[in-house]
Amino acid sequence: MEKLKKTAKKIVGFGSENRNTQLSVWYLVAVSLSNGILFTGVTAIFIYMITNSSNRMVGYAEGFFGFCALIPGLVGGYLSDRGRRDRIVRWSGWGSLIGICTLLWLLLMCLLDDDFDSKLQKNTIFGNYKFIATCACVSIAYCGESIGDSAAQALLADSLATGTRLSFMATLQNYQNIMYGTGPVVSLAIFAALGDKWTVTDLSIVMIAGLVLRFPTSLICFYFNDDYCLKSDSKAVTEHSKTGQTSTKHSAVPYLYFASDCLWCFGSGMTVKFFQIMFQDELGMGPVAIMSVVAVQPYLVVPFTYLATFLSRGFGRVQADIFLWYCGISCLLGMAYIGYRGGFNSHIKNRTALIGLWFARSGFLQSTSAIQSSIIMDYIPKKDRAKWAALGSITSAGWCGSAAVGGELISLHGYSFVFVVSSCFHVCSTLVRVPCLFIVPKQQQKIVAEPSMAVFVLLHLSLVNSEDAKDVFEFLQIPDVCDTEDSSDADEEAPLITN
């Protein structure tokens, strides 16, 4: 029975018996399922409809959400590196529960009002009131979750051995994509049962389903524990020297990726929030059709992720990352070309090509998330991981803030113009990462915990007066116990070996 329990734990944690990694799997998979319902266009279209079809207001709402998540995220990251991270994650669990309950209350009020949709059409002030209430409730949920997001990421990184993160993160990303694709299937079934119409009432029902599925994620936050983190096995990759100092070029990697992410997120925010609205507005697609397209997209990312992992092992992580991003940028420019050439909906071939390019763009760009996470966490010291993860609040704020810019540009110049502008930001983002080609080795470096002194003594006693002793110690990369000068200068960090 005990053996069966251990096997089950390994399956849940992708081969890891560490409690934090297992909880992270459950947490991220559950969040992906909920996000697949709430954030695959349903929330954006809900705001679009209560504001009388205004892309501009959708952009403003997304910008406000990002700003609300910024300060709590930075504060949470700072506090996580100053004390216990599991305590911050618990705070996030309470905040998330409060946000979920307030948003559920608002949506239930919409359902209980039988004339809700007709009131929206007759009274603009009524729609503005609901818009403000929606922004307030969603922002509370954003604040609650963002305060513990960086702490949860740091706990996961500290619970994985350096050199093994890419394999784990790639598998986790595939599970997240599968669950993210399951969310739109749930939405599709609900819309089909309700008559395949775009109404605020139907959208409210779908959002309630997503919020109910989000309750377990808040409860999982109460079970993370700092005591289950690894010690030296999860330390950052450094160039070891007698002084134990990290080289300047290695310390530059997180800064380069952060600068690149800021540019990337600002460009992506202009477009990502508006794809489903474009399908509804330009292509005339109904709820079931859009949810069908959105449901297929995450499943298509899975083979792209395997492709990214394969390329990273053969050519290097940064090399694969940049190459796949340029492929995704090309697809986005292709979508812009279709709009400029004759309109998105001018011909059935245009519609098919547009959706096909959107699938390919999503696959290429989302396939490298595991690669990027493994690189960043490999080069950030353990004591600073939460602060660096908290900087994701800045990139998220830029991502949401640029949605306001994107909504304004779409209203003035159309979707194709914004696709081109977004592509320009993406190209600049990839150029910032080019120096990492010369810093990050093509093969992952694994940290091996130093053998104990007892092992040194036993090896030395067994090999004393042996001509092979020196070669064995050199092969194992451990100091000779009789060499007091070398042992006194030994690094605090563990030695590096290359797979």
Buried (B, 14 or more C-beta within 10 A) or exposed (E): EEEEEEEEBEEBBBEBEBBBBBBBBBBBBBBBBBBBBBBBBBBBBBBBBBBEEBBBBBBBBBBBBBBBBBBBBBBBBBBBBEEBBBBBBBBBBBBBBBBBBBBBEBBEEBBEBEEBBEBBEEEEEBBBEBBEBBBBBBBBBBBBBBBBBBBBBBBBBBBBBBBBBBBBBBBBBBBBBBBBBBBBBBBBBBBEEBEBEBBBBBBBBBBBBBBEBBBBBBEBBEBBBBEBBBEBBBBBBBEBEEEEEBEEEBBBBBEBBBBBBBBBBBBBBBBBBBBBBBBBBBBEBBBBBBBBBBBBBBBBBBEBBEBBBEBBBEEBBBBBBBBBBEBBBBBBBBBBBBBEEEEBBEEEEBBEBBBEBBBBBBBBBBBBBBBBBBBBBBBBBBEBBBBBBBBBBBBBBBBBBBBBBBBBBBEEEBBBBBBBBBBEBBBBBBEBBEBBEEBBEBEBBBBBEBEEEEEBEEBBEEBEEEEEBEEBBEEBEBBBBEEEEEBEEBBEBBBBEEE
